[in-house]
Amino acid sequence: MNRTISFTSGKGGVGKTTLVCNVAAELGRQGKRVLILDGDLGMANVDILFGVRAQGNIGQVLNGQATIEEVITEVAPGVDLIPGGSGIYGLSRLEPLQKHVLLDQVSRLNRNYDYMLIDTAPGIDDHVLYLNSAAQEILVVVTPDPTSLTDAYALIKVLNQRHRENRFSVVTNMVKDEIEGRQVFHKLSDVANRFLCVSLNYRGCIPADLILRQSVRSQQLVVQMQSRSPAATAIRALADNLRDSQRFSEIKGGIQFFWNQLSGVA
């Protein structure tokens, strides 16, 4: 059984991409095979955070200029990346031929993955909603910033009303400690439970950590650079939490279902 998890947010600057990269690296260190889909075009920098420069993107696959095997880039032990490129915007409105090409390419993948992590752009654009609705688990990243809470609620509301999503996971980032992390979650959960028919699941918190900011600036992963730092310890706990939970696996299918959903055949 493989799993697909989208990392998403209502606004930018909440540390979503940094979490994706570090969680992926940690799962890879544990012997899991991980595929990252970079769907954040505004800040498409997953390869940069790994210190790697991708040579292709999914747009080239859809246009027949490259195979998916050719654009997949190994960024860490056990971790591969599909760079997004401009093709990500087109995933929500593929032509019939492109749907056929995408499914054909995915079916030819000769690599077996345990996880697929999708790094979405922030906000509620159609392509963001599309990627989230195809994933098994939607992980909303939120910070104590009031605008982050407001925008996270808006994202959850739109996904609930337009795509009938009613289960969400939440991780709080850049918090002082576990107490503040849970307080931020409960603020979001209380409002969502009051006005929406949704279920929010607390996945944990990541503390504000100077070492984490330094690792991003130096294009390194904190789980590799300073594995005993507070942020690295919290990210390992988040990876363990995601790995051990099978709750969402019963609701939707795995990686093949994700691609089928994007292609409109699921």
C-alpha positions in Angstrom: 0.0 0.0 0.0 1.5 3.4 -1.0 0.2 6.7 0.1 -0.2 10.2 -1.3 -0.1 13.3 0.9 -0.5 16.9 -0.2 1.2 19.6 1.8 -0.8 22.8 1.3 -1.5 26.2 2.9 -3.8 29.2 2.5 -1.0 31.6 2.3 2.7 31.6 1.4 5.6 31.9 3.7 4.5 29.2 6.2 7.4 26.8 5.6 5.4 24.3 3.6 8.2 23.4 1.0 10.8 23.1 3.8 8.6 20.6 5.6 8.0 18.6 2.4 11.7 18.3 1.7 12.7 17.4 5.3 9.9 14.9 5.8 10.8 13.3 2.5 14.5 13.1 3.4 13.6 11.6 6.8 11.3 9.0 5.3 14.1 8.2 2.8 16.6 7.8 5.7 14.2 5.3 7.2 14.4 3.1 4.1 11.2 4.3 2.4 10.9 5.2 -1.3 9.5 8.7 -1.7 8.4 10.7 -4.8 7.9 14.5 -4.6 5.7 16.4 -7.0 6.6 20.0 -7.0 3.4 21.9 -7.6 4.3 25.2 -6.2 5.1 27.3 -9.3 5.4 30.6 -7.5 8.2 29.3 -5.3 9.2 26.1 -7.2 12.3 25.4 -5.3 12.2 21.8 -4.1 15.3 21.0 -6.1 17.2 24.0 -4.8 16.5 23.1 -1.1 18.1 19.7 -1.9 21.1 21.4 -3.5 20.2 19.9 -6.9 19.2 21.5 -10.2 16.5 19.7 -12.1 16.9 19.4 -15.8 13.3 18.8 -16.9 9.7 19.2 -15.7 6.3 17.7 -16.1 5.3 20.1 -18.8 7.8 18.5 -21.1 6.1 15.1 -20.4 2.7 16.4 -21.3 4.0 18.0 -24.5 5.7 14.8 -25.5 9.2 16.3 -25.3 10.4 13.9 -22.6 9.4 10.8 -20.7 8.5 10.9 -17.0 11.6 8.8 -16.3 13.7 11.4 -18.0 12.5 14.3 -15.9 12.5 12.5 -12.5 15.5 13.7 -10.5 17.0 11.9 -7.6 17.5 14.5 -4.9 18.4 12.4 -1.8 18.8 8.7 -0.9 15.4 7.1 -1.5 13.9 10.4 -2.7 13.0 11.4 -6.3 11.4 14.6 -7.6 9.1 15.4 -10.4 9.7 19.1 -11.1 6.5 21.1 -11.7 7.3 23.6 -14.3 4.5 25.4 -16.2 2.8 22.1 -16.8 1.3 22.0 -13.3 -1.2 24.7 -14.2 -2.4 22.5 -17.1 -3.1 19.4 -15.0 -6.5 20.7 -14.1 -7.5 21.0 -17.7 -5.7 18.4 -19.7 -6.6 17.7 -23.3 -7.7 14.1 -24.1 -4.3 13.3 -25.7 -2.4 14.7 -22.7 -4.5 12.6 -20.4 -3.5 9.5 -22.4 0.1 10.5 -22.4 0.2 11.1 -18.7 -1.4 7.8 -17.8 0.8 6.0 -20.2 3.9 7.6 -18.8 2.9 6.9 -15.2 2.1 3.2 -16.0 5.6 2.9 -17.4 7.3 3.9 -14.2 9.6 1.1 -13.2 10.1 2.5 -9.7 8.0 1.5 -6.6 7.3 4.2 -4.1 6.0 4.1 -0.6 4.9 7.7 -0.5 4.1 10.5 -2.9 4.3 14.0 -1.3 2.7 16.8 -3.3 4.0 20.4 -2.6 1.1 22.6 -3.7 1.2 26.3 -4.3 -0.5 28.4 -1.5 -4.0 29.7 -2.0 -7.2 28.5 -3.6 -6.4 28.5 -7.3 -8.1 25.8 -9.3 -4.8 23.8 -9.9 -4.1 23.9 -6.1 -7.6 22.5 -5.3 -7.2 19.9 -8.1 -3.9 18.6 -6.6 -5.3 18.5 -3.1 -8.5 16.7 -4.0 -6.6 13.9 -5.8 -4.4 13.2 -2.7 -5.3 10.7 0.0 -4.4 13.0 2.8 -4.5 16.8 2.7 -2.0 18.2 5.2 -2.7 21.9 5.9 0.4 23.9 7.2 -0.5 26.8 9.4 1.4 29.3 11.6 0.3 31.5 14.6 0.0 34.4 12.2 -3.8 35.4 12.1 -3.7 35.7 8.3 -2.4 32.2 8.1 -5.3 30.9 10.2 -7.8 32.9 8.1 -6.4 31.7 4.8 -6.1 28.1 6.0 -9.8 28.2 7.0 -10.7 29.6 3.5 -8.8 26.8 1.8 -10.5 24.1 3.9 -13.9 25.7 3.2 -13.4 25.8 -0.5 -12.1 22.2 -0.7 -15.1 21.1 1.4 -17.7 23.0 -0.7 -16.3 22.5 -4.2 -14.7 19.1 -3.8 -16.6 17.6 -0.9 -13.4 17.0 1.1 -14.2 16.6 4.8 -11.1 15.2 6.3 -8.0 17.3 6.8 -4.7 17.0 8.7 -3.1 20.0 10.3 0.5 20.7 11.3 1.4 24.0 13.1 4.7 25.6 12.1 6.9 28.3 13.6 5.4 28.0 17.1 7.0 28.6 20.5 6.3 25.2 21.8 3.8 22.3 21.9 1.3 24.4 23.9 1.2 27.1 21.3 1.1 24.6 18.6 -2.1 23.0 20.0 -3.6 26.4 20.7 -3.2 27.4 17.0 -4.7 24.1 15.9 -7.7 24.5 18.3 -8.4 28.0 17.0 -8.6 26.6 13.4 -10.5 23.5 14.5 -13.1 25.4 16.6 -14.0 27.7 13.7 -14.1 24.8 11.2 -16.3 22.6 13.4 -18.6 25.5 14.0 -19.3 26.5 10.4 -18.3 23.4 8.3 -19.0 19.7 8.4 -15.3 18.7 8.4 -12.9 16.7 10.6 -9.5 18.1 11.4 -6.7 15.9 12.7 -3.7 17.4 14.6 -0.4 16.0 13.2 2.0 17.9 15.4 4.0 21.1 15.5 7.3 22.4 14.4 9.0 25.0 16.7 10.5 28.2 15.4 14.2 27.3 15.2 17.1 29.6 14.1 19.0 26.5 12.9 16.1 25.6 10.5 16.3 29.1 9.0 20.0 28.8 8.6 19.7 25.4 6.9 17.3 26.9 4.3 19.6 29.8 3.6 22.5 27.3 3.1 20.4 25.0 0.9 20.7 22.1 3.3 18.1 20.0 5.1 17.9 20.5 8.9 17.3 16.8 9.4 20.7 16.2 7.8 22.6 19.3 8.9 21.6 19.4 12.6 19.7 16.2 13.3 19.4 17.0 17.0 18.0 20.5 16.7 14.4 21.2 17.9 13.1 21.5 14.4 14.8 18.3 13.2 13.4 16.4 16.2 9.9 17.7 15.5 10.1 16.9 11.8 11.2 13.3 12.6 8.2 13.0 14.9 5.9 14.3 12.1 7.4 11.8 9.6 6.8 9.0 12.1 3.3 10.2 12.7 2.5 10.2 8.9 4.2 6.8 8.5 2.4 5.0 11.2 -1.1 6.3 10.4 -3.2 4.4 7.9 -6.4 6.3 8.6 -6.6 8.0 5.2 -5.6 5.0 3.1 -9.1 3.5 3.4 -10.7 6.6 1.9 -8.9 7.0 -1.4 -6.4 4.9 -3.4 -2.7 5.4 -3.6 -0.3 6.8 -6.2 -2.1 5.3 -9.2 -5.4 6.7 -8.0 -3.8 10.2 -7.7 -2.7 10.1 -11.4 -6.1 8.6 -12.5 -7.9 11.4 -10.6 -5.8 14.1 -12.3 -6.5 12.5 -15.7 -10.3 12.3 -15.0 -10.6 8.6 -15.1 -11.1 7.9 -11.4 
